[in-house]
Amino acid sequence: MRIESGLRGFRSCRGLLGHQRTPSRLRLAIQAASIYFAQKAHTPRSSPAVGEDPDAMYRPWRACSPHLLDYFTILPKSCAFSVSVPPLWTVEHPDDMFIPQSDMLAHPQLPPGLIEHCLDVLKAIMPFKRELIRVVVEGFTTPLFDPTRRANARDEMTAEEGARADLTVLERVHEVPFRGQRYVRGLPHGLAVRRKELGIHEKPLVGLCLCSLIAKSIAVKSLRVRRAPPVHAHLDDFAQAQPQTHNEASLIDQLAVEREQQREERLGRMHCSWSDSEGEGPIRRPNTRSKRQQGRRTRAPEAQARRKEDYLKRSRLKIAEHTEIITYPVPFPDHFANAKPNAANVTNMVEELWPTLPADLPNATDDDSMNLFIKSQEPTEEQRAAMGSGGTKRSLSARLPAAEIAALEADGEPEYLAIRWADAIPAETLKMLVRLWDTLRLLGVKFPEAEHQRSGMPALHLGLWEMYAKLIKITTDARQTKLTKRDLAKSASKEEILAAIDDLCHAVKEHVVPRLEQLMDRDVPGHRRVQERIHARVLHQLRSNKDFAQRPDQDFGGLFTTMAVKEGGSERIHIDWNDNLHKYALIFAAGDWEGGEFCIPQLGIRIPLRPGQVLAVRTRLLAHCTAPITSGRRLVFTCFTNSLLLEHTLAGKDYTVL
């Protein structure tokens, strides 16, 4: 009769829960279901009576289990409130809900299949996560002298049951905010390594490990605890002790492994280098050569030069095997060399002369391991005269002295229209650049308006340029001068954003620019003189600039002065009017994507650009766009020197001779 009345009351509460969705009705339904369940639907006995079937005390639970399962399945979905608005039933009468639910969880005969659902209910109704931790600890910690000990005790569980019990709790407390919880943050750190005795040392350390399973911040901070123990704690003392539990054995094994690693590191440092007994004098290194090598004399300079030449010869042969030079039988593409900036004229001319859609153009190659060198027919003398010499316009060349014109002609214009280098940038460097870019976006960097003649996506221009006068300055995007108070209210501080911009530029300067310089020195001879002259002028003009002195990473060393970073690509046909006719723009991309080939309608080709590859292309001479990106994410870096800065450098004073 007791069980039947409990079930009837529970069914009525379940119906109320299903039909009335207001918070007050929901609170009454939950309270009524908990009270009925706690008072009428179970018996508080821990063992069967004499002559009674041992399975009899489980019958009330089994009778209630199907309905309880429905109840606990519906409840969490009904409790899906916003984080900023706490549930109403936890504000007025929290104890009415807290006491019955905690009693249900601590009942010795609660079936294991309902533990997860009970924890879900507690997680939904607890006002703070610390209350959930306290209920779990009090409910699952059973004293040794308790006569109503749970049937599925810890020592009687199988490995799978124990793991499931641990996961049941950890899955529901992994989001507990440990910030501000001094009682779980400071105590384990204070006791973990302060005592020499095994019993006192180990218990807080085990607790620290358990807290680390829940909170990542505590796990990271605890690494310092293990790495730098005080001098009073000796690892040998733990290795000699007899483990008592599985956790203790794992802990001691871990400490023993750490001790062995520390010993190997000390031996490695001793073998690598040592100093004099008094700690002064130069560091000496041991002779690691074998006895056969020690008997040899140093090779003569002629032999060393011969070996170096042989090595370079083999390297050139290997590079030649992965290099393809393609000459397209088309006239030199100077269609836009002397044209005025006009996006509509470029689009109309491309549609008239090269009607094939960029997505339908053939690939120059399908082998991603090949280095491509693409050229057309040589320009005529009339075309050379119209374009100027060595990076200068015809009007500027007329004002240069004869010696400067001769030097520019000696440098020459690039031999190829486009170059693609394979495997130029390591994958680790590209991943680092993506992480730095994501950090910059999360901080709330201010993007400029998109240039609609190129793409619908905005690009962030970083570094230096000279746009309207003979004045080199840090770009507006790099200075974030357009940040408003409304923008700062939604983002981090301006100092943090500028620091993130400098971190991204520093990564490119340290890990990408040296590789690009090596490739340019090898395949584009003559570019160094102009590069050094640009860099000397930049340093001379900005020597007294306070912003530049505080942000040296905005200077990329002269190979290029400006870097444009954006997501996606430039899907519209365009000309980079601010670039120079005779200089390359260097393009590389990071991420994982499909599509996004570099399209050149004037040559009738697409050049695939994959992660790690670098494309050098004359973007002021060739109309270009990006093929559609079919899937994935593509972060593209375009590095260039604007033409006005280059022309003012060539026409002005040469600061490299100072």
BASE-166712 format. One record per residue: x, y, z of N, C-alpha, C in turn. Coordinates in steps of 0.001 Angstrom, whole numbers, plus 500000, padded with zeros to 6 digits. Layout:
BEGIN
XYZXYZXYZ ...
! end
This chain:
BEGIN
500838498795500000500000500000500000500870501251500000 501993501155500759502909502287500833503520502586499466 503904501509498758504522501682497446503508502219496449 502267501682496488501257502115495531500920503588495707 500812504052496969500511505472497178501663506347496691 502888505873496913504032506655496421504039506760494916 503698505652494238503684505676492778502572506565492249 501391506519492929500298507384492480500690508857492615 501282509192493759501709510586493924502752511004492905 503647510064492598504692510405491634504117510591490234 503136509728489857502530509874488532501819511217488399 501153511642489474500466512931489415501464514075489253 502620513974489925503633515023489787504238515021488391 504398513830487843504941513760486496503966514377485493 502654514174485693501691514816484815501704516324484954 501847516796486198501943518237486399503176518808485707 504269518053485760505495518505485111505341518555483598 504559517641483032504422517583481585503482518628481020 502524519141481847501508520033481293501668521478481754 502257521711482902502401523069483415503878523439483356 504212524441482568505622524760482338506076526052483016 505191526691483785505624527903484450506598527548485556 507534528457485908508530528121486927507940527745488275 506848528450488719506269528118490018505659526719490005 504946526375488942504387525029488827505501523992488756 506533524298488057507639523359487937508309523134489281 508387524202490094508984524047491411508138523133492283 506820523329492247505937522480493041506005521032492588 506081520815491277506152519448490766507422518757491228 508525519471491167509800518862491583509786518571493080 509297519512493879509246519292495323508330518124495671 507160518082495035506226516998495338506806515646494946 507434515572493780508030514304493348509128513869494295 509930514810494768511015514451495675510478513959497019 509456514665497543508903514260498845508223512903498748 507420512696497714506789511384497527507831510292497410 508868510576496635509894509557496430510632509261497731 510966510311498503511755510113499714510950509460500835 509613509734500921508832509271502055508042507994501794 507576507736500574506655506636500328507160505583499347 508101505934498461508465505020497385509695504191497672 510210504187498885511327503305499218511258502952500694 511928501898501069512018501446502456513439501631502928 513668502193504115515023502487504581515718501287505196 515449500111504723516103498937505291517377498632504535 518398498144505254519666497794504634519825496302504449 518934495468505062519053494020504920517659493419504982 517418492273504327516079491669504337515742491083505707 514451490983505964513999490389507224514195488875507192 514024488265508375514224486821508491513159486103507669 513579485161506851512676484415506003512198485153504768 512669486358504569512241487158503418513203486942502255 512665487057501077513488486932499877514537488047499870 515851487746499688516875488804499689516634489864498622 515905489489497590515666490451496514514453491336496776 513804491131497935512549491843498190512762493337498395 513910493707499049514093495124499353514413495944498106 514713495278496983514944495998495743513669496194494946 512586495504495325511368495592494529510791497000494483 510761497747495606510256499127495491511039499969494483 512360499793494492513165500564493536512876500138492105 512739498836491908512475498359490559511102498793490080 510157498887491004508829499353490622508847500835490241 509714501590490922509774503027490649510721503375489508 511636502463489198512707502812488255512201503294486908 511230502623486248510794503136484930510236504544484981 509457504834486049508874506167486148509937507192486528 510846506791487428511917507713487799512800508039486603 513003507032485770513831507254484593513188508286483673 511858508194483506511168509201482703511248510573483354 511106510577484663511131511839485404512486512530485256 513534511755485453514871512339485375515272512659483941 514613512039482969514913512352481572514246513652481145 513023513901481658512285515107481288512813516329482025 513227516137483274513562517271484119514706518128483591 515863517543483217516945518420482755516577519252481539 515732518702480640515325519480479479514443520655479889 513662520486480942512780521556481395513531522611482179 514743522268482647515522523188483467516539523958482644 516362524021481335517345524666480469517096526167480459 517561526859481516517414528294481607518717528967481201 518662530251480939519872530998480624520783531054481836 522081531182481584523043531214482677522878532472483497 522509533566482856522387534834483557521110534934484374 520141534059484190518873534084484915518767532811485735 518955532860487076518898531637487872517481531099487953 517298529780488091515963529199488236515259529751489471 513946529962489348513207530592490435513094529701491651 513071528372491445512858527510492599514089527433493485 515232527914493014516419527915493855516547529200494651 515630530139494454515735531413495141514861531449496386 513620530927496308512679531073497403512861529988498461 512843528716498067512888527620499027513914526586498574 515189526892498660516172525919498182516255524685499062 516015524832500378516141523674501263515074522628500991 513879523048500535512828522080500234513252521114499137 514099521564498282514564520715497189515872520029497534 516714520711498309518063520214498569518052518979499463 517263519013500546517308517915501522516769516615500947 515575516593500311515112515310499745516041514757498670 516554515616497822517422515116496757518724514563497312 519307515219498311520542514687498887520285513376499616 519105513243500264518765511966500899518596510866499859 517994511188498753517846510190497691519204509706497212 520122510631497019521434510265496501522224509437497500 522056509711498798522822509003499818522163507715500279 521000507367499750520329506158500205521176504929499884 521341503997500811522248502851500584521784501918499485 520488501873499188519996500919498194519595501589496878 520105502781496619519800503447495358520422502657494210 519618502235493219520180501458492097521232502266491346 522315501636490923523370502373490199522865503036488926 521844502472488294521360503058487054520705504411487223 520299504760488475519640506047488717520589507107489250 521836506737489540522769507708490118523029508854489138 523220508509487878523508509549486887522361510544486780 521123510043486795519968510936486656519790511796487904 520079511230489086520017512036490309521032513176490262 522223512865489777523234513911489679522831514982488676 522153514588487604521670515579486644520672516529487288 519781515975488126518802516816488825519506517771489780 520474517241490551521193518094491493521952519202490770 522537518868489640523277519878488888522350520982488394 521090520624488066520145521611487549519586522503488647 519440521994489866518767522760490913519731523427491868 521013523031491890521946523632492829522227525082492427 522150526020493353522443527416493012523910527637492689 524807526866493335526234526996493086526826525609492898 527864525523492080528495524237491824529210523705493061 529629524591493968530290524101495177529336523279496044 528030523606495989527054522809496711526971521407496127 527070521303494809527058519986494180528253519160494631 529414519768494720530599519036495184530394518555496614 529829519424497464529642519039498865528665517882498996 527571517921498204526594516836498263527212515531497786 527990515603496713528613514392496190529589513814497195 530390514671497817531377514176498786530689513576500002 529663514266500530528970513747501701528163512501501379 527611512427500160526769511290499807527552510044499492 528739510187498928529503509032498499530578508627499496 530842509453500499531826509094501510531110508363502636 531326507078502777530636506241503755531607505855504863 531331506158506140532236505758507225532335504236507315 533436503782507921533660502346508052532685501708509036 532217502473510031531338501906511047529871502035510685 529535502541509504528139502720509112527510501352508842 526442500978509566525831499661509330525083499585508006 524673500722507460523928500707506187524871500966505029 525964500276505011526963500464503960526385500060502604 526677500804501592526158500569500260526586499196499759 525679498543499047525980497196498578527122497204497569 527158498192496706528221498264495712529341499157496227 530010498734497304531104499491497885532268499557496910 533187500463497216534294500695496286535174499455496143 535434498783497266536323497624497194535661496422496541 534319496453496391533618495349495750533330495611494273 533653496804493785533391497137492390534451496526491482 534027496209490286534995495830489267535670497089488722 536675496893487894537390498042487332536465498900486471 535592498256485710534673499015484861533657499782485689 533143499146486768532173499843487616532822501031488317 534061500859488791534745501968489438535001503125488488 535409502791487274535649503848486290534357504572485937 533247503824485832531967504458485507531514505361486652 531737504930487898531357505762489039532161507053489067 533458506962488767534279508172488744533832509123487636 533573508562486447533161509410485330531799510038485576 530920509321486281529589509857486570529686511156487347 530634511227488285530804512437489078531589513493488304 532698513073487684533560514042487023532877514704485837 531989513987485151531310514574484005530397515721484402 529993515769485652529042516797486088529679517895486924 530935517796487216531599518847487985532811519380487247 532960519033485945534148519485485231534103520974484930 532934521624485074532825523044484791532811523877486066 533196523298487182533148524033488436534152525179488392 533748526411488673534699527524488650535585527513489885 536822527104489780537726527041490913538291528408491271 538095529391490393538593530710490736537810531259491923 538528531657492933537895532140494143537606531075495174 537803529785494850537560528697495791538865528433496549 539139529212497561540417529095498256540545527791499013 539423527199499395539504525987500201539930524780499379 539816524815498056540301523701497232541533524086496440 541910525335496415543054525738495617544327525845496443 544248526430497622545466526656498387545902525485499228 544956524732499785545328523671500721546121522547500078 545725521966498938546544520889498358547943521343497987 548074522557497464549402523046497101550264523235498342 549662523644499445550439523890500645550920522631501328 550178521539501207550533520304501901551200519267501016 551151519438499700551566518360498805553029518017498949 553903519007499109555339518712499113556042519341500313 555309519695501353555931520368502487556405519412503572 555972518202503525556347517251504566557062516068503963 557917515470504762558719514346504304557994513028504469 557087512928505469556413511671505739555503511300504574 555477509998504264554713509545503107553218509787503293 552683509463504466551246509597504677550775511034504579 551539511946505172551152513355505152551391513960503773 552423513477503114552755514045501805551783513602500721 551346512355500799550672511784499643549191512111499576 548492512141500699547050512349500651546676513689500020 547280514809500428546948516057499725547362516048498258 548465515340497946548879515287496553547874514519495702 547296513451496272546239512732495559545026513640495370 544693514416496413543593515362496272543870516422495218 545132516856495152545502517813494116545332517214492729 545680515935492577545503515272491286544026515170490920 543176514888491916541742514809491644541180516174491240 541646517235491911541213518573491522541704518923490118 542880518414489762543415518693488428542584518041487343 541915516918487676541034516293486695539832517170486367 539456518044487298538284518889487112538657520241486514 539717520855487008540081522213486604541424522204485903 541448522700484682542689522741483915543681523725484522 543197524847485075544110525829485644544889525257486816 544209524452487659544910523831488782545905522807488279 545564522090487206546497521101486653547761521779486144 547609522932485476548789523623484961549643524152486104 549002524726487131549762525249488256550421524145489069 549809522967489101550378521873489887551653521335489273 551897521607487978553153521160487372554337521804488064 554167523048488488555261523699489190555492523085490556 554437522544491150554595521899492450555443520649492319 555197519870491257555941518636491068557347518900490549 557525519955489790558829520183489194559824520747490196 559378521493491168560294522153492079559927521842493522 560121520596494003559822520268495389560854520873496324 560502521165497591561463521692498548562558520680498837 563618521169499472564768520301499737564450519268500802 563401519466501611563069518509502664562419517255502118 561897517284500897561230516122500312562196515409499383 562489514128499683563418513336498888562640512232498197 562869512091496919562144511087496152562529509681496569 563756509498497095564159508160497528563287507669498678 562817508588499529561968508176500645560664507577500149 560122508111499045558887507564498513559126506237497813 560263506094497149560539504854496430560712503676497379 561155503924498655561359502841499600560077502442500318 559045503257500230557812502966500956556991501923500220 556124501228500979555263500199500405553937500833500013 553548500783498767552271501406498374551084500699499013 550052501508499310548866500984499968547688500855499007 547590501736498053546455501710497140546962501852495715 546015501712494799546371501859493380546828503284493082 546175504295493700546587505671493479547983505920494009 548288505353495193549614505531495756550667504887494874 550384503702494353551354503027493491551611503837492225 550552504368491623550738505173490417551535506432490714 551269507048491877551983508256492243553462507986492446 553789506898493132555192506582493384555901506245492081 555225505522491196555835505231489893556125506521489129 555202507454489204555401508714488497556570509498489078 556672509516490399557791510204491029559118509533490709 559117508211490640560344507497490296560782507806488867 559817507871487951560158508216486567560723509624486488 560131510538487262560636511905487246562049511974487801 562338511204488840563691511200489401564695510678488372 564316509638487638565218509097486625565449510111485506 564410510860485133564582511881484108565503512998484587 565350513410485847566235514433486382567679513953486406 567885512708486749569243512165486781569851512129485382 569051511724484375569566511699483006569876513104482495 569060514087482881569342515453482455570642515969483060 570887515661484330572136516098484957573340515451484290 573249514147483997574353513469483323574577514039481927 573488514353481228573642514927479900574333516277479934 573981517114480934574654518405481047576125518246481395 576443517247482213577843517014482570578650516580481359 578061515768480489578788515296479312578907516380478249 577976517326478240577993518336477184578999519448477468 579031519938478692579914521073478984580181521141480468 581317521729480827581642521993482211582586523181482251 582683523807483402583556524963483571584670524620484536 585550525585484797586659525366485715586141525161487124 586987524654487987586576524318489353586102525539490112 586653526717489827586245527928490527585075528631489851 584583528049488779583441528634488097583793529762487166 585083529961486860585500531027485974586174530429484751 586381531248483755587056530782482558586072530309481514 586545530061480315585655529634479228585140528229479439 583965527952478894583367526622478976584061525710477983 584490524556478442585168523589477583584253522412477322 584333521886476155583511520750475753584390519539475536 583886518362475911584708517160475743584874516804474275 585954516083473995586229515624472636585402514379472387 584333514529471609583415513419471365583781512623470130 584888512947469485585281512199468295585838510838468691 585697509886467815586235508555468068587757508578467979 588392507466468417589855507402468377590370507522466950 589646506950466002590072507039464609589992508473464105 588940509194464549588806510580464122589818511483464813 590178511149466082591144511970466795592520511915466158 592836510813465467594139510705464830594253511477463534 593132511967462986593166512690461730593500514163461945 594125514714460967594411516140461000593275516923460328 593240518211460587592229519065459971592462519145458466 591379519093457714591504519134456263592029520495455807 592722520462454730593247521694454150592110522533453587 592301523843453490591233524690452933590801524277451536 591750523783450717591374523346449378590436522146449431 590722521208450346589858520036450478588474520426450991 588422521351451944587128521807452452586313522493451356 586965523318450551586256523988449455585761522985448428 586554521942448171586147520931447204584943520138447704 584949519792448998583809519072449573582551519947449561 582723521222449841581572522124449821581000522238448417 581872522317447422581399522413446049580663521144445627 581173519980446063580476518726445753579095518688446398 579023519173447635577725519197448327576746520122447608 577214521295447196576339522224446487575908521659445143 576803520936444498576452520343443212575350519311443362 575458518467444396574399517480444634573093518172444996 573179519261445755571969519997446129571303520608444902 572101521158443998571522521748442786570837520692441933 571445519514441864570825518445441084569487518022441690 569453517956443021568203517570443681567133518634443487 567533519910443559566569520991443335566080520977441892 567001520692440959566612520672439547565614519565439252 565699518457439988564743517372439776563324517787440146 563191518737441075561871519180441524561568520594441044 562144520988439933561929522319439374561426522190437942 560422522993437631559851522997436287559727524435435806 560328524727434662560253526049434043559255525975432890 558206526795432979557131526776431985557128528111431253 557254528060429943557193529255429101555926529188428254 555007530119428487553742530127427752553898530964426479 553405530454425352553573531159424062552596532311423904 552658533255424813551796534437424734552697535667424805 552271536781424215553077538008424307553223538459425756 554229539279425982554455539790427328553218540563427789 552636540212428955551338540787429376551487542177429993 551633543192429171551739544567429670550449545347429456 549315544650429451548036545302429152547701546396430166 548104546223431425547748547190432472548983547904433018 550115547825432294551355548397432822551251549910432968 550675550588431999550575552048432031549138552531432203 548254551634432622546851552017432805546669552749434127 545660553613434157545319554311435385544447553407436260 544517553586437576543722552722438465542233552842438190 541645551749437730540211551719437450539775550263437467 539057549868438497538656548471438652537681548046437567 536785548937437150535798548576436126536472548296434789 537490549095434429538192548860433169538913547517433175 539474547151434309540158545858434409539165544725434204 538029544804434860537025543746434730536514543634433299 536229544772432676535706544745431304536732544197430319 537990544584430470539011544101429547539243542607429706 539243542118430949539439540685431177538281539896430586 537051540371430776535899539660430216535899539679428693 536460540729428101536473540824426641537594540003426023 538791540064426590539947539390425996540099537951426469 539717537676427712539886536323428261538561535908428904 537598535484428104536244535224428626536145533976429495 537151533126429507537074531914430321537004532279431799 536086531672432507535943531938433935537175531451434683 537586532154435739538771531716436490538647530298437030 537433529901437439537263528554437982537445527476436926 537333527843435632537471526866434546538873526827433956 539790527651434444541151527648433914541882526375434337 542789525866433517543546524667433895544658525004434884 545034524012435683546135524183436619547467524143435881 548394524975436326549731524938435735550404523606436005 550129523000437152550637521677437497549762521112438599 549739519783438677549024519102439758549980518462440749 551278518679440566552294518121441456552673519185442477 552267518982443730552537519969444774553994519997445210 554799519036444804556204518997445211557122519732444243 556593520294443165557407520940442140557547522432442417 558751522958442147558994524395442130558713524904440719 557805525859440606557376526355439294558001527715439008 558504527880437785559016529156437295558282529443435984 557394530446436015556477530706434906556878532004434218 556933531952432900557294533124432110556517533118430806 556552534244430116555937534381428793557045534736427804 556663535208426663557664535697425726558346536946426282 559570537185425850560318538330426344559663539635425888 559694540676426727559119541966426312559947542604425196 559295543340424370559974544054423292560660545302423844 561476545932422998562162547142423429561168548259423706 560121548344422923559104549368423177558418549136424519 558139547886424824557506547583426109558442547905427272 559707547603427146560667547931428203560762549438428410 560815550178427311560923551633427430559683552236428072 558521551675427789557282552210428362557179551924429855 557723550798430290557606550428431708558690551040432574 559805551511432023560884552038432830561895550960433157 562898551341433966564010550444434270564035550101435750 564157548828436041564477548355437390563615548876438503 562332548979438308561460549358439404561049550808439401 561382551564438397561002552970438324560061553197437155 559218554177437295558356554566436185559160555369435156 558579555480433980559270556211432917559495557668433321 558516558285433976558668559678434394559751559828435451 559888558845436327560915558908437356562298558637436777 562388557721435817563680557404435211564293558618434530 563457559502434005563985560680433314564673561642434277 564328561588435579564916562520436535566109561931437279 566417560641437073567523560000437770568842560283437068 569930560332437813571241560481437169571599559236436371 572568559401435479572947558308434585573506557125435355 574262557389436434574844556285437204573752555453437871 572714556122438354571626555391439009570841554566438002 570622555109436818569910554353435787570716553127435381 572035553269435273572879552127434919572824551053436000 572783551478437276572705550497438361571369549767438338 570293550482438054568984549845437989568906548867436828 569481549232435694569480548315434566570329547087434849 571398547264435659572215546109436028571432545161436930 570620545725437807569770544861438635568801544082437757 568270544749436774567381544076435840566001543838436423 565072543570435563563722543218435980563643541712436215 562667541239436951562565539801437210562437539006435920 563096537864435903563067537030434702561726536346434523 561050536036435649559815535254435584558639536120436019 557484535771435493556256536454435904555750535952437242 555970534692437530555520534094438789556443532933439135 556637532727440436557444531622440954556672530997442111 556632529674442122556043528981443273557080528030443855 557384528253445139558317527387445848557532526408446710 557887525141446635557215524104447426557990523859448719 557256523492449767557853523136451064558799524228451553 558333525462451540559172526583451955558990526948453420 557798526731453971557499527125455352557046525889456106 557628525582457273557237524382458026555794524462458513 555209523288458718553818523227459189553683523796460595 554712523618461449554635524155462811554554525675462798 555284526300461883555230527759461781553850528230461346 553239527527460406551901527905459949550874527753461062 550969526681461857550047526507462979550218527625463996 551456528031464242551698529124465173551075530421464670 551177530686463378550586531899462824549064531879462942 548450530720462747546997530617462892546589530881464337 547344530332465295547022530573466709547149532053467053 548195532702466589548361534126466870547255534955466216 546842534572465028545741535282464358544434535088465119 544154533883465586542935533642466356542950534442467651 544103534524468296544208535338469508543922536800469209 544433537277468102544208538672467721542735538947467468 542047538035466840540621538231466574539799538141467858 540183537238468768539448537128470023539590538386470871 540718539059470771540911540286471533540074541437470991 539565541306469764538702542341469206539427543358468356 540358542909467500541074543841466635540097544526465682 540363545789465385539501546586464509539934546394463061 539025545882462231539300545685460814538852546916460025 539549547221458935539062548293458059537907547796457203 537335548690456445536283548284455514536878547452454379 536098546507453903536569545640452821536716546431451526 537752546103450762537954546702449444537131545903448437 535971546424448080534996545661447303535459545375445880 536453546100445382536971545769444056537841544521444082 538199544047445294538994542834445426538180541689446008 537552541966447166536882540897447901535881541504448859 535000540660449359534058541088450376534595540944451779 535786540342451938536406540147453242537462541217453478 537489541838454662538500542872454927539863542249455197 540894543019454939542276542600455179542920543555456171 543770543010457017544486543793458016545887544076457470 546220545355457262547518545746456721548437546129457881 549547545420458002550493545613459096551857545975458528 552663546662459336554005547031458906554118548513458597 554871548855457544555160550233457167554735550469455725 554383551720455442554180552113454056554273553632453919 554296554075452657554394555487452301553376555717451198 552252556319451564551116556331450654550959557641449893 551073558787450561550713560045449909551848561068449894 552801560965450750553894561932450807555180561183451126 556278561925451155557568561309451463557698561124452972 556800560318453502556763560080454938556433558613455186 557385557882455729557176556478456065556572556409457462 555540555613457627554882555501458924554304554105459089 553995553776460325553330552507460623551892552583460121 551400551504459574550066551505458975548988551814460009 547871552286459514546747552617460399546220551380461114 546145550258460417545657549032461050546598548569462151 547896548720461951548853548302462974548799549205464194 548428550480464001548297551400465135546915551363465767 545917550781465072544547550677465591544010552040466016 544202553035465161543754554384465484542245554546465366 541564553622464715540118553743464528539318553036465612 539980552567466658539261551956467773538484553023468531 537200552816468714536350553741469447536080553208470851 535464554031471676535109553591473024534107552447472978 533223552484472003532265551386471859532986550089471496 534003550177470645534779548983470297535534548454471505 536135549337472282536902548903473446536009548298474512 534737548717474561533819548124475533533528546668475210 533657546274473941533386544901473528534658544071473369 535828544664473562537072543956473300538040544184474445 539260543693474253540307543892475238540842545325475130 541818545645475959542395546975475922543219547165474652 543450548399474315544209548700473101545640548201473223 546209548265474417547580547787474602547683546297474332 546688545520474757546716544080474499546580543778473005 545750544535472305545586544318470863546880544647470126 547520545765470488548783546123469836549864545092470126 549877544559471349550863543522471676550626542260470855 549354541903470637549052540725469812549447540955468354 549265542173467848549707542489466485551218542350466367 551941542864467357553401542746467335553845541294467426 553121540471468183553476539049468268553340538366466907 552271538687466185552094538099464855553197538559463904 553513539842463916554579540348463042555935539776463436 556166539612464726557439539046465176557591537604464705 556512536838464747556579535448464284556909535385462795 556300536257461999556614536285460564558057536730460341 558487537719461093559844538251460925560909537232461304 560667536440462335561674535505462828561644534165462108 560464533695461703560344532327461198560042532235459698 559581533309459089559209533256457669560167534075456811 560489535287457237561329536171456429562693535563456107 563404534928457053564701534324456677564590533292455564 563551532495455551563373531510454484563061532183453150 562254533240453193561959533958451957563212534621451393 564064535156452259565301535773451785566220534746451133 566287533548451689567113532507451077566607532154449680 565300532031449537564743531704448224564968532836447222 564785534067447659564987535200446755566455535342446370 567380535132447310568806535212446980569202534151445960 568574533003446038568943531915445131568366532093443732 567105532527443652566408532509442362566117533886441786 566297534953442559566042536311442051567287537157442319 568351536963441572569571537747441815569336539225441505 569997540070442289569898541508442064568910542224442948 568123541494443730567108542170444548567698542748445823 568885542296446221569454542693447504569794544181447549 570288544740446466570722546136446500569555547062446798 568442546847446124567264547677446369566713547413447764 566727546152448205566223545824449533567024546532450618 568342546497450524569178547152451533568991548664451508 568788549223450331568593550671450241567263551083450868 566219550297450638564924550588451268565043550520452781 565682549488453275565792549315454726566603550438455354 567683550873454686568491551964455226567682553256455311 566852553532454312566026554742454352564973554643455447 564391553472455633563394553290456688564018553562458052 565174552986458320565817553179459618566235554631459822 566690555297458767567112556690458904565925557603459185 564821557387458484563680558286458642562932558045459952 562951556821460445562203556495461662563095556405462893 564308556922462812565232556796463944564754557567465170 563971558631464969563461559430466086561966559237466311 561367558246465676559935557986465825559714557131467071 558948557643468027558742556927469285557938555648469075 556905555721468241556100554521467993556936553415467369 557784553774466428558621552762465781559659552209466754 560184553046467646561163552571468629560548551559469586 559270551729469908558595550797470808558080549556470099 557997549604468770557433548477468018558352548123466843 559528547594467130560480547289466045560041546140465156 559079545323465599558646544190464779557829544615463569 557474545904463479556774546382462286557723546564461098 559013546431461340560010546491460270560413545067459904 560183544665458651560460543302458203561818543154457523 562678544158457618564037544010457135564279544430455709 563299544972455002563503545462453652563052544534452553 562919543234452826562424542333451787561026542746451351 560231543187452300558935543815452047558656544725453220 557781545668453042557481546631454103556086546463454686 555168545867453933553777545760454362553307544329454208 552468543896455147551896542548455111550385542657455292 549636542146454322548173542114454392547733540714454794 546906540624455838546449539340456367544929539323456309 544371538227455800542918538117455713542524536654455659 541260536403455934540682535067455808540057534932454420 540226533751453826539627533492452524540554533880451392 540051534659450449540838535072449292540194536254448602 540816536702447513540291537812446708539626537215445476 538326537087445517537598536357444485537283537200443251 537601538496443253537293539365442123538577539750441381 538481539776440052539628540138439223540059541573439546 541349541770439775541824543098440133543320543211439844 543815544427439946545238544756439851545640545418441164 546805545060441702547314545717442907548033546997442473 547296548093442429547824549337441876548955549918442711 549015549631444000550056550209444853551372549443444796 551392548291444121552636547536443991553472548084442834 554705547585442739555615548036441697555613547068440525 555821547596439324555776546768438124556857545693438110 558006545981438705559156545097438575559453544334439860 558586544368440829558848543696442097557772542656442365 558179541631443104557275540537443432556485540853444701 555264540396444726554506540258445974554616538799446404 554941538570447664555137537223448190553880536801448932 553327535657448554552046535187449090552232533786449651 551742533573450868551670532229451438550414532146452290 549956530942452543548684530737453243548845529647454286 548000529712455309547984528732456395546563528225456568 546445527003457070545138526393457284545016525084456538 543781524640456377543484523405455654542235523661454813 542383523663453506541282524052452634541384523323451306 540325523450450536540271522943449168539916524096448242 540569524142447081540352525235446145541310526378446422 540881527604446074541689528782446361542924528923445496 542912528398444246544067528545443366544219530005442924 545455530372442599545760531724442134545547531770440625 544586532568440170544179532582438761544798533782438040 545374533529436852545964534574436005545337534452434620 544272535194434324543619535065433009544530535431431844 545468536371432019546347536769430921547221535616430436 547549534691431318548312533505430934547417532298430732 546160532390431165545224531279430998545504530104431908 545968530355433139546324529263434054545850529589435465 545840528538436270545682528645437714546915528019438365 547412528647439414548572528127440138548089527641441499 548105526338441761547696525850443086548649526360444164 548081526759445287548850527241446433548388526481447661 549261525602448167548941524754449302549705525225450542 549343524737451735550076525130452946551563524800452839 552394525755453216553840525590453151554458526116451878 553665526381450844554187526897449584554171528427449592 555075529006448814555183530461448692555090530821447217 554298531832446921554103532295445546554642533714445428 555579533921444493556083535252444151555509535631442792 554776536724442726554061537079441496554077538595441326 554109539035440094554107540462439772552650540937439709 552106541284440861550683541587440992550304542940440395 551268543835440165550945545109439502550850544933437995 551456543890437471551466543656436033550355542714435592 550029541725436427549094540662436057547771540844436783 546675540832436045545350540779436667545157539389437268 544594539329438455544539538050439162543343538024440095 543032536822440550541978536600441537542203535228442152 541363534883443110541439533593443786540245532743443378 540502531486443047539412530561442728538568530311443970 537309529916443810536449529667444982537054528625445919 536922528886447217537365527945448252536177527046448572 536278525786448227535141524873448353534931524388449773 535984524275450554535845523797451933537079524198452721 536927524222454054538053524481454933538254525951455231 539372526218455882539724527574456308541076527952455705 541160529178455189542373529653454514542733531030455052 543901531128455651544432532395456152545608532775455258 545481533872454524546457534232453500547245535468453933 548556535431453682549476536530453972550041537032452638 549861538317452357550399538943451146551417539997451564 552679539793451180553783540653451600554273541449450388 554349542778450514554698543621449372555341544914449857 555909545643448921556438546993449142555692547932448213 555034548941448769554248549811447902555164550642447007 554688550912445821555529551489444771556024552882445128 555225553677445822555639555039446150556858555031447064 556883554134448041558042554033448927559286553621448150 559129552676447225560269552220446437560794553328445530 559908554045444860560343555089443931560989556256444660 560449556640445815561072557713446588562435557286447108 562579556006447412563876555517447874564914555573446761 564534555163445562565478555158444445565819556573443980 564854557479444049565088558844443584565756559711444637 565735559291445894566288560098446962567721559742447290 568127560110448479569494559908448936569729558454449286 570928557974448975571293556591449276571906556558450672 571152556039451659571621556018453043572485554805453352 572692553941452386573563552784452630575031553167452632 575375554328452078576778554742452004577178555582453199 576249555867454112576571556686455280577300555867456321 
! end
